[in-house]
Amino acid sequence: MNLNLFRNRLAVIGLMVALFAVVVMVGVVSVAQNTPTTFQPSIGAVAEGAADNPLATVYKSASPSVVSIAVRTEAGGGSGSGFVIDKAGHIVTNNHVVDDATYIEVEFFDGTLTRGEIVGLDPDADLAVIQVDLPGTQLFPVEFVDTDTVFVGQDVVAIGSPFGQEWTLTRGIISATDRTIQADTQFSIGSVIQTDTPINPGNSGGPLLDLNGRVIGVNSQILSGSGTNSGVGFAIPANLVQRVAFELIDTGRVDYSYIGISGGDVTLPLIEEFDLANNLRGVVVGNVIDGGPAALAGLQSVAGNQQAITAVDIITRIDDTPVYSMEDLISYLARETRPGDTVTLDVLRNGTETLTVDLTLASRDS
């Protein structure tokens, strides 16, 4: 396998603490795309007795909504997955599956082949919407889950085309929620779902589903030292997927709120330095961007050196919603706010002073 076809990422966890690993965007391996003259689903999808098996039931109900995507680019080609979201032929996939495509071929579960056209791309969330021109009677939109209701230990399945093996079903659980992963841009994606469901190159853009066949998220990355599944995969949450997809359909772009800080979680040395409560959680403001909303609202960058921190702002709430981590803050801004909105932050300064700060959010584009 040509590992140069993988997109590698660096996963950064915590404040100023780097965990070096290869993060592979699962879906950029080029595979031969065979065009069958006839198509038949796998025997397992239609065998007698399958109705008594919950996994077979999910597979049978969800597979018609899932598509296999083959792309041609100036550099070569690749493959991925996606799923139908409406009767107008809109399909969600990952940005990294189609962003450089000069030609997109979409295959459906019944063997239908058609071209896809890009409607909009959002590299900040690694999501894209493409569209096919087919009658609504041939399209089977998915249902979405409210991802605020998912839980660790929940049974989930993925359907996609790992290594070009189309409509492969794999199963696992939700291993964690509220993870953060790096997008193709300088920004992070929050509220990400971690799963041990086997996903590999070619699963990118495909759905992570609950046992009712509803979409929990879009499979996007794996954490791996080998480029293949190691039991740590990440799916972009359905609540964010819906916001992004429908804004791309409506306007062709997504405008995110920008607060203008970098930061991380509360650490034990910080607790000891400022005599903080041991269970204090929040976002440590590491750096405030000059001229950004946080700077204009009076937030301060952390001050000091490796031996001692002398000043620090810790964001503990936003609009009366507790903030336990940078993941919480990123997620709230992406889901609940738009540029121009004013939010209220509760800030603990230097461990002794509690501030209430009104902050007007800017656009990332600015």
Order of alpha helices (4+ residues) and beta strands (2+ residues): beta-beta-alpha-alpha-beta-beta-beta-alpha-beta-beta-beta-beta-beta-beta-beta-beta-beta-beta-alpha-beta-beta-alpha-beta-alpha-beta-beta-beta-beta-alpha-beta-beta-beta
